[in-house]
Amino acid sequence: MTNDQLLASVFEIDITPPEGYYLDGYSVRKEKSQGAHDPLMGQILLVKSSNRQLAIICLDLIAVGINFTSIIRKGIQENIGIPPENILVSCSHTHSGPVGFMPSFPGSISSDNPELQRYVSQQLVVAALLANNQLQPVQIGIGRGMIEGIGLNRNDAYAITDKEVIVLRLDSMSGNPIAVLMNYGCHPTVLGFTNLQYSADFPGAARANLRKIYPDTVFMYTNGASGDVSTRFTRREQTFQEVERMGRILSGEVLKVMQHITTHPDSRLFAHVEPVILPFRNFPSRSEAELELRTLKQELKALQRSGAELSAIHKATTRVEGATGQLLMGEGLEGIMSYESQIQVMMIGDLALIGLPGEPFTKTVLEIKQTSPIPDTAVVSYANDSRGYFPDDETIAKRSYEALISPYGAEVSAGLRDTALTILRRK
């Protein structure tokens, strides 16, 4: 190969666990899983130039903690030599995957499951080895589209959302796509808490649709501005048929974007990990938190008695859940001032990927994309770690579920934005 030739390969594995594990995402869901409707996938994309190699991993899980990411990075480094800072682990945030990949924290149903973590991490290392043996010359290209009908602001259907889907296409030298990486921000919550089957939700349905047209291509999904965006106002029902419908919306736009992408040689690769401190907000006193919880419960009961719309009742219900979480956090995090985590920045050719360790909001993501020195910039949420919601100042002022359940003030989201932009500017 020439010094400026980009090599790439991709491999995917089924990481669906056996039935009987609890499902993550909904605190009101108490039953264990009852099998799988569709598979949960783990995918790894390797890209390599003459002097650098990167790995992007996409998992159909709600999120992972930094300790699990460290296990994966260590295994891949030991087996194929990729430095830890060059490995990004992202999650789709499906609410129909197993509990077990994040440590527990106050107000959360998540917990560590060493058995599941060992099972998935070992499979990913094997996938990395197989992919490393299949590297081939590729050309790359980037495209953009707009998604209508999936994600809206989950508290105000008329508020601004990031409707953009960014698509990275990697073609073999014969012109056939070997991998397509898509980035679109929305909670994959078509399926509700009554679902007890493993499912990748609408991102999985979109991938399956695209594979029918490109059976030799691996389609990978990364989430974007997800913190305040969901399918709450767009889904017609919480069924697998609705999952399929929304999957067709996403896959249809990605397919259209793919047809307009022109691939070209480009071997520029970059990766950097920046440690960050995420300071906690000042929690209300126990009596204040209890008062807010009682008040929200009363508001919920009033809505239920009045026969209010289901969307209003659902919003009030989540605020009660948020206030309950706030009360638990105030007690459970007493004496702790902050979390430690990291931001990761990657570049593949002209595409910059900003990996944030949790749930960024639309305002933050749009500010990053609009002020980035790299025109094609995508924010990847649930990247390498999951430290909760990063609400903006407007969300905090409204005391929504996301603001109540978050341990942070608006300065954290602003700090993540500024740190990401600083890395890009000094690159």
Phi and psi in degrees as a GROMACS rama.xvg file:
@    title "Ramachandran Plot"
@    xaxis  label "Phi"
@    yaxis  label "Psi"
@TYPE xy
-83.6891  164.172  THR-2
-63.8019  -25.4733  ASN-3
-103.999  19.2146  ASP-4
-88.4896  128.029  GLN-5
-88.3301  132.292  LEU-6
-109.648  150.354  LEU-7
-154.03  157.893  ALA-8
-157.44  161.794  SER-9
-145.204  145.894  VAL-10
-146.384  144.278  PHE-11
-132.381  150.138  GLU-12
-135.673  155.734  ILE-13
-86.5826  118.719  ASP-14
-109.492  16.7402  ILE-15
-64.2272  124.1  THR-16
-81.1494  169.428  PRO-17
-63.7301  159.895  PRO-18
-66.2634  160.962  GLU-19
108.946  -7.96797  GLY-20
-88.9308  152.048  TYR-21
-71.6189  149.927  TYR-22
-95.419  143.733  LEU-23
-92.8325  158.966  ASP-24
116.101  -31.4849  GLY-25
-129.696  117.637  TYR-26
-68.4141  -22.4486  SER-27
-82.3408  -9.72644  VAL-28
-86.1385  113.589  ARG-29
-105.738  -17.1225  LYS-30
-81.9127  157.378  GLU-31
-83.3901  163.712  LYS-32
-64.6342  151.535  SER-33
-125.569  52.5629  GLN-34
95.5312  -171.931  GLY-35
-120.731  135.974  ALA-36
-83.6187  -43.3671  HIS-37
-145.032  157.192  ASP-38
-72.9813  148.706  PRO-39
-92.76  128.594  LEU-40
-111.168  150.826  MET-41
-119.721  128.714  GLY-42
-129.224  142.95  GLN-43
-132.094  127.045  ILE-44
-109.588  123.266  LEU-45
-106.706  134.683  LEU-46
-130.345  139.182  VAL-47
-142.528  133.183  LYS-48
-111.441  -169.29  SER-49
-68.0453  -22.9514  SER-50
-131.927  7.32441  ASN-51
-155.419  147.056  ARG-52
-135.044  135.699  GLN-53
-120.288  156.021  LEU-54
-134.151  132.707  ALA-55
-118.513  123.782  ILE-56
-113.801  130.891  ILE-57
-119.1  128.825  CYS-58
-125.127  139.322  LEU-59
-84.9689  70.1222  ASP-60
-134.72  162.025  LEU-61
-68.1119  -38.9789  ILE-62
178.642  169.021  ALA-63
-131.583  156.993  VAL-64
-91.3089  163.46  GLY-65
-63.9976  -27.4704  ILE-66
-66.4231  -40.4158  ASN-67
-66.7596  -41.2812  PHE-68
-58.905  -40.82  THR-69
-63.3845  -36.7647  SER-70
-62.9111  -46.1986  ILE-71
-63.1894  -47.6278  ILE-72
-59.5645  -43.0252  ARG-73
-63.0192  -43.9865  LYS-74
-63.9207  -40.831  GLY-75
-70.4901  -40.3914  ILE-76
-61.5017  -44.0533  GLN-77
-67.0463  -28.828  GLU-78
-97.0752  -33.9293  ASN-79
-131.288  3.55372  ILE-80
84.7208  8.7966  GLY-81
-77.3115  127.241  ILE-82
-62.4563  148.66  PRO-83
-55.3064  -37.983  PRO-84
-70.4996  -9.10153  GLU-85
-100.501  10.5724  ASN-86
-119.087  121.322  ILE-87
-109.895  129.715  LEU-88
-114.416  115.045  VAL-89
-120.857  156.965  SER-90
-127.268  147.649  CYS-91
-74.3127  -25.4179  SER-92
78.0573  26.926  HIS-93
-57.7995  139.542  THR-94
-93.3392  18.6442  HIS-95
-126.942  35.1732  SER-96
-115.593  172.024  GLY-97
-77.7556  148.206  PRO-98
-68.0302  146.949  VAL-99
141.591  -1.52575  GLY-100
-113.689  2.44212  PHE-101
-129.59  147.102  MET-102
-68.7053  153.933  PRO-103
-73.2279  148.807  SER-104
-149.147  159.432  PHE-105
-54.1142  132.214  PRO-106
86.984  0.734336  GLY-107
-115.686  151.591  SER-108
-94.699  -2.71972  ILE-109
-72.2327  155.127  SER-110
-162.949  159.626  SER-111
-72.9722  139.843  ASP-112
-132.244  93.6607  ASN-113
-55.7675  -34.4862  PRO-114
-62.2883  -48.8822  GLU-115
-66.1273  -40.4044  LEU-116
-63.762  -40.9797  GLN-117
-65.6648  -42.0816  ARG-118
-60.6465  -48.2162  TYR-119
-73.7326  -42.2301  VAL-120
-63.782  -39.259  SER-121
-65.3247  -39.5756  GLN-122
-64.2607  -38.5583  GLN-123
-68.2893  -35.7553  LEU-124
-65.3915  -42.1775  VAL-125
-61.3456  -42.3515  VAL-126
-61.698  -38.4272  ALA-127
-64.8505  -41.2419  ALA-128
-62.9967  -44.5757  LEU-129
-64.342  -42.9344  LEU-130
-64.1537  -38.2269  ALA-131
-65.5292  -25.2833  ASN-132
-85.7368  -2.22513  ASN-133
-119.765  17.5372  GLN-134
-59.5653  138.281  LEU-135
-143.767  157.401  GLN-136
-62.9978  138.438  PRO-137
-138.431  163.068  VAL-138
-120.25  153.636  GLN-139
-128.784  157.485  ILE-140
-155.993  158.703  GLY-141
-126.601  140.366  ILE-142
-140.667  164.356  GLY-143
-134.396  147.311  ARG-144
-143.995  179.006  GLY-145
-124.789  134.353  MET-146
-105.767  123.498  ILE-147
-116.544  132.797  GLU-148
101.248  7.17687  GLY-149
-113.798  -69.6307  ILE-150
-101.742  136.026  GLY-151
-137.533  161.69  LEU-152
-53.8655  128.271  ASN-153
-78.102  -6.14803  ARG-154
-113.596  -20.2833  ASN-155
-148.047  104.792  ASP-156
-61.7706  -15.7976  ALA-157
-100.159  -2.06535  TYR-158
-74.6329  161.332  ALA-159
-68.6199  140.86  ILE-160
-134.152  160.273  THR-161
-91.1424  102.064  ASP-162
-90.0654  3.75358  LYS-163
-78.0478  137.214  GLU-164
-111.827  127.14  VAL-165
-105.525  133.997  ILE-166
-124.392  126.106  VAL-167
-106.588  123.522  LEU-168
-112.823  130.154  ARG-169
-117.759  117.12  LEU-170
-106.89  144.171  ASP-171
-67.8874  170.32  SER-172
-69.5905  -12.8443  MET-173
-86.7529  -1.22553  SER-174
92.6526  6.29557  GLY-175
-95.806  133.039  ASN-176
-68.9692  128.085  PRO-177
-94.891  -28.109  ILE-178
-150.744  144.945  ALA-179
-133.567  122.215  VAL-180
-105.772  121.335  LEU-181
-112.34  147.876  MET-182
-131.683  117.152  ASN-183
-150.282  136.9  TYR-184
-98.723  116.282  GLY-185
-174.442  140.171  CYS-186
-62.0143  124.624  HIS-187
-79.4581  75.7316  PRO-188
-126.169  40.4573  THR-189
-62.0367  -44.2199  VAL-190
-80.6164  138.321  LEU-191
-100.108  -168.242  GLY-192
-70.3294  -16.4959  PHE-193
-77.1049  -15.9595  THR-194
-72.5493  132.385  ASN-195
-120.977  16.3887  LEU-196
-110.836  141.373  GLN-197
-60.9985  138.999  TYR-198
-160.716  145.548  SER-199
-84.9129  4.10359  ALA-200
58.0013  -153.924  ASP-201
-65.3806  -30.7251  PHE-202
-61.5541  -38.0237  PRO-203
-66.3451  -39.6091  GLY-204
-64.7086  -38.9664  ALA-205
-63.4663  -44.0098  ALA-206
-61.3068  -43.3909  ARG-207
-62.8781  -39.4177  ALA-208
-63.1058  -43.7856  ASN-209
-67.5938  -33.6413  LEU-210
-67.7983  -24.6265  ARG-211
-64.7059  -30.0728  LYS-212
-91.6934  -37.7305  ILE-213
-121.767  78.2739  TYR-214
-65.7153  -17.7315  PRO-215
-100.651  9.71816  ASP-216
-109.663  139.764  THR-217
-98.2754  122.505  VAL-218
-103.093  127.389  PHE-219
-118.44  138.897  MET-220
-115.718  128.175  TYR-221
-119.146  142.019  THR-222
-87.1658  154.642  ASN-223
-120.883  -117.549  GLY-224
-75.5431  82.2067  ALA-225
-103.762  -20.6044  SER-226
-56.4923  -39.3978  GLY-227
-115.657  21.3037  ASP-228
-127.184  132.946  VAL-229
-152.518  -174.833  SER-230
-94.2153  14.2283  THR-231
-54.4292  -40.7856  ARG-232
-100.236  -1.46589  PHE-233
-112.476  -28.1489  THR-234
-70.7603  140.904  ARG-235
-88.1038  -25.661  ARG-236
-164.23  168.176  GLU-237
-107.308  71.9548  GLN-238
-131.089  167.954  THR-239
-70.1082  -26.429  PHE-240
-64.4827  -37.2785  GLN-241
-71.5428  -35.0289  GLU-242
-56.7374  -45.4748  VAL-243
-63.2681  -41.9059  GLU-244
-62.5215  -46.3094  ARG-245
-70.2499  -30.9957  MET-246
-62.385  -35.7276  GLY-247
-68.7184  -34.1844  ARG-248
-63.0216  -48.1623  ILE-249
-67.2892  -46.9777  LEU-250
-65.4804  -34.5984  SER-251
-62.7772  -41.6378  GLY-252
-71.485  -41.0286  GLU-253
-62.0422  -41.2893  VAL-254
-60.7623  -42.538  LEU-255
-63.6038  -44.5892  LYS-256
-62.5562  -40.5771  VAL-257
-56.317  -36.4192  MET-258
-70.9364  -18.7839  GLN-259
-97.8879  -5.51368  HIS-260
-80.3825  132.083  ILE-261
-106.9  118.884  THR-262
-86.7108  155.793  THR-263
-154.269  162.007  HIS-264
-69.3679  134.373  PRO-265
-164.878  114.794  ASP-266
-108.634  13.1056  SER-267
-72.2776  124.71  ARG-268
-133.468  145.152  LEU-269
-152.21  145.494  PHE-270
-152.419  142.604  ALA-271
-153.557  138.458  HIS-272
-115.935  128.697  VAL-273
-118.558  117.919  GLU-274
-63.8999  144.2  PRO-275
-135.953  149.66  VAL-276
-105.92  130.71  ILE-277
-112.402  93.2714  LEU-278
-69.8732  142.585  PRO-279
-78.7439  153.451  PHE-280
-75.9485  171.393  ARG-281
-80.8125  112.065  ASN-282
-74.5351  147.981  PHE-283
-66.1071  159.055  PRO-284
-63.6841  165.617  SER-285
-58.1112  -43.8705  ARG-286
-64.955  -38.0913  SER-287
-66.8301  -42.013  GLU-288
-65.5999  -39.6042  ALA-289
-66.9336  -37.8339  GLU-290
-64.2738  -44.3824  LEU-291
-62.803  -39.4015  GLU-292
-64.6856  -43.8881  LEU-293
-62.1863  -41.7346  ARG-294
-62.7118  -43.8146  THR-295
-68.17  -35.1658  LEU-296
-64.7829  -39.9566  LYS-297
-64.8695  -40.5718  GLN-298
-63.4007  -38.8556  GLU-299
-64.0059  -45.6932  LEU-300
-61.8609  -38.7857  LYS-301
-63.5826  -41.0598  ALA-302
-64.9829  -41.4396  LEU-303
-64.6442  -40.0533  GLN-304
-68.7077  -31.5499  ARG-305
-82.5694  -5.93015  SER-306
71.4243  35.6103  GLY-307
-64.8838  165.741  ALA-308
-61.3571  149.806  GLU-309
-59.3265  -35.3745  LEU-310
-63.8546  -38.3233  SER-311
-68.8267  -39.8005  ALA-312
-65.9615  -40.687  ILE-313
-63.9288  -42.5235  HIS-314
-61.9445  -42.9218  LYS-315
-66.9235  -36.0829  ALA-316
-63.2569  -44.193  THR-317
-67.1152  -31.5027  THR-318
-66.9451  -36.4986  ARG-319
-62.7142  -43.2663  VAL-320
-61.8581  -39.595  GLU-321
-65.1194  -42.9497  GLY-322
-67.072  -33.789  ALA-323
-64.7091  -44.0959  THR-324
-63.0676  -38.475  GLY-325
-61.1511  -42.1118  GLN-326
-62.2066  -44.332  LEU-327
-66.2127  -39.4492  LEU-328
-65.5154  -41.6387  MET-329
-57.39  -34.3329  GLY-330
-84.6104  -46.5332  GLU-331
-70.5989  -26.3256  GLY-332
-102.535  11.9852  LEU-333
-59.8096  129.255  GLU-334
88.8633  -8.81897  GLY-335
-104.042  131.696  ILE-336
-101.367  -19.0045  MET-337
-167.078  168.152  SER-338
-108.232  153.457  TYR-339
-105.986  140.133  GLU-340
-155.913  -151.526  SER-341
-156.845  154.368  GLN-342
-109.434  141.501  ILE-343
-122.955  134.365  GLN-344
-119.266  129.618  VAL-345
-127.205  153.457  MET-346
-134.861  131.165  MET-347
-121.219  105.509  ILE-348
60.2834  -124.402  GLY-349
-88.2704  -0.148965  ASP-350
-98.714  124.366  LEU-351
-101.375  133.028  ALA-352
-114.126  122.936  LEU-353
-106.079  106.742  ILE-354
-89.7634  116.125  GLY-355
-109.057  142.865  LEU-356
-87.6454  49.7464  PRO-357
166.82  -141.498  GLY-358
-116.04  89.9902  GLU-359
-75.2589  155.758  PRO-360
-99.8763  164.666  PHE-361
-54.7675  -47.0455  THR-362
-57.8165  -44.4422  LYS-363
-65.3776  -45.0509  THR-364
-64.7739  -43.5058  VAL-365
-64.2208  -37.7688  LEU-366
-63.9174  -39.4337  GLU-367
-64.1733  -48.1234  ILE-368
-66.9292  -37.3493  LYS-369
-78.1691  -22.9767  GLN-370
-111.488  1.04477  THR-371
-65.5346  140.176  SER-372
-71.7133  -9.75641  PRO-373
-103.942  113.852  ILE-374
-55.2076  -39.1046  PRO-375
-99.5414  92.5317  ASP-376
-124.171  129.538  THR-377
-120.939  137.863  ALA-378
-97.8495  126.33  VAL-379
-105.593  112.399  VAL-380
-86.2165  168.416  SER-381
53.4987  44.0542  TYR-382
-102.381  114.851  ALA-383
72.0805  -23.1875  ASN-384
-159.034  164.989  ASP-385
-139.267  101.907  SER-386
-108.814  20.5008  ARG-387
95.8455  -166.95  GLY-388
-75.8719  140.9  TYR-389
-113.701  77.1154  PHE-390
-70.9627  152.79  PRO-391
-91.9068  177.372  ASP-392
-63.8383  -35.9206  ASP-393
-67.1762  -40.7563  GLU-394
-65.2626  -41.2578  THR-395
-63.8609  -38.9593  ILE-396
-63.1947  -29.5217  ALA-397
-86.8584  -6.46256  LYS-398
54.4316  45.1283  ARG-399
-75.9268  173.786  SER-400
-52.4636  -46.6694  TYR-401
-62.3079  -37.6201  GLU-402
-72.2731  -39.5122  ALA-403
-68.3064  -38.9768  LEU-404
-82.7496  -9.94611  ILE-405
-89.0824  140.889  SER-406
-85.3838  5.88489  PRO-407
-114.029  157.545  TYR-408
-95.5248  179.438  GLY-409
-66.5685  -19.2159  ALA-410
-65.9909  -22.59  GLU-411
-71.6251  -46.9697  VAL-412
-62.809  -39.1665  SER-413
-65.295  -38.1144  ALA-414
-67.2558  -39.7839  GLY-415
-62.963  -43.4186  LEU-416
-58.3776  -50.8042  ARG-417
-66.0756  -37.7168  ASP-418
-65.1766  -43.7316  THR-419
-60.7232  -44.9919  ALA-420
-66.6018  -36.2472  LEU-421
-63.0931  -42.4322  THR-422
-61.7106  -43.5038  ILE-423
-65.1785  -38.3716  LEU-424
-71.8328  -28.7121  ARG-425
-96.2978  -1.58981  ARG-426
